[in-house]
């Protein structure tokens, strides 16, 4: 009888420990509509415009603005 109660206690403890590790990430909301950007003139010849985009910032979408990138 004692073994049975100890086994049950161990089983319950292990079950509680395993269930506490279950984490479900909530679904992300859809991306907002793209932001219309006005492309400024290039800083110098040999630069290419990279469009802005949204990135997931933990719990919301954050807009990353476009910028000029040097082309090699």
N, C-alpha and C positions, 0 to 999 in steps of 0.2 A: 504494500500500500504506500509506503514511504517513497519507493522508487517511482511509482506512478505520479505522486504529487510533485516530486522534484522534476520529473520529466515534463509534466504539464507546465510548471513554472518556467523552466528553461525554454520550452517551446513558445510560451506566451511572450517572454522577454525577447527572444530572437525575432518573433513575428512583429512585435512593436518596433524593434530596431530597424528591420527591413522596410516596414511600411513608412517610417519617417524619412527614409532616403528617397522615396518616390516624389520627384518634382516634375511637374508638367509646365512647360513654358506656354503662356497664353498666346493665342493667335495674334499676329501683327495686323494692325489695320492696313487697308490698302494705301499705296503711295498717293499723295496729293497730286493735283495736276502740275505739270512742269511750269516752272517760272519762266516768263519771257525775259530774256536778257538782251541788253543792247551791247553789242560787241564793240569795245573801245578800239581805237587804232593800235596797231602793234607797236611795241616799244622800240623795235629795231627790225631790220630785215632778218629773215631766218627764224622767225617765231611763228608758231601755229596755235590757234585758239582751241582750247579744250572746253567742251560744253559743261555747264553745271549739272549736278545730279543730286538726288536724295540719297542719304545714307541712314541706316538705322542707328539711333543713338540711345540704345538701352530700352527706352520706353516710348519713343516718338521718332518721327522722321525729321531729319535736319537737312536743310538745303546747303549744299556745298557749291559756292559760286564758281562760274567758269573763270579760266585764267589763261594767260599766254605761257607757252612752253617753248623753250629753245629746241630747234630741230638740228640734229647733228648731221 
